[in-house]
Amino acid sequence: MTKTEFTKICNWFMDFTGKYRNKDGSMHLVLQLKFDHSLRVAADCREIAEELGWPEHEVVTAEAAGLLHDVSRFPQFAGHKTFLDHRSFDHGERAHLIVSESGILSSLGAAEQAEILNSIRYHNRRKIEVEMDPDSMRFLKLIRDADKLDILKIVYETIKHNRHKDYPEILCHVNPSGPATPELIAEIKKHGYGSYEHVKSMTDMNLMRMTWVYNINYLPSLRRFSERQLLEQLDETMINTPDVEALMKKARRFVEDKLGSSPA
């Protein structure tokens, strides 16, 4: 992708999201949050791709995919007043449809279109169980990394500044002060991941997010996870028990081992 093509995509993104602005140019708080999130994910995608040594045209493609990955969040909230996919629609699938039908990628080659569209379509899947070409998979893994990094930042800042009432969708309407659910603890201990059916409290939600560290794909992403102290921030926002602390200790050790064994 060229810089000119990227600029066209940026302009399309601004026009598309601009439809959800008020007459004074402002946005609903949660939509502004998603707008800012998209910009940060795009920036992280670019920087991580650069650190991975990807050529410039791929770096720009990654940045574009990061910018577009959540475009469906705007009609989702406008039409359904929720960011919960099970109450509205799969936002990855819908974003794929929106971008595909927009024609904004029509000047790109088939491979670049697939890299962007597959990244958008599958970025929110719990597991990637579809077959795709290796290049598309590289981009998808990058988007998933960058998305997780910024979601953790958003959740921490929401809790830290006590914005639960402003952003209930971001916190998934769970009990902000409840303890960990025993069934979730047991599941994470056994499998390394948990099921949302066991998520009842903010501690549960953040334990689920803690398990994301095991699914970070690229070392530059994991370094950001460590440098931004995302595990420490999760720890601050949970009700600690011996079981919770044991899970956190294991996650910290995993990061230390991965980074410690990687080349400088």
Order of alpha helices (4+ residues) and beta strands (2+ residues): alpha-alpha-alpha-alpha-alpha-alpha-alpha-alpha-alpha-alpha-alpha-alpha
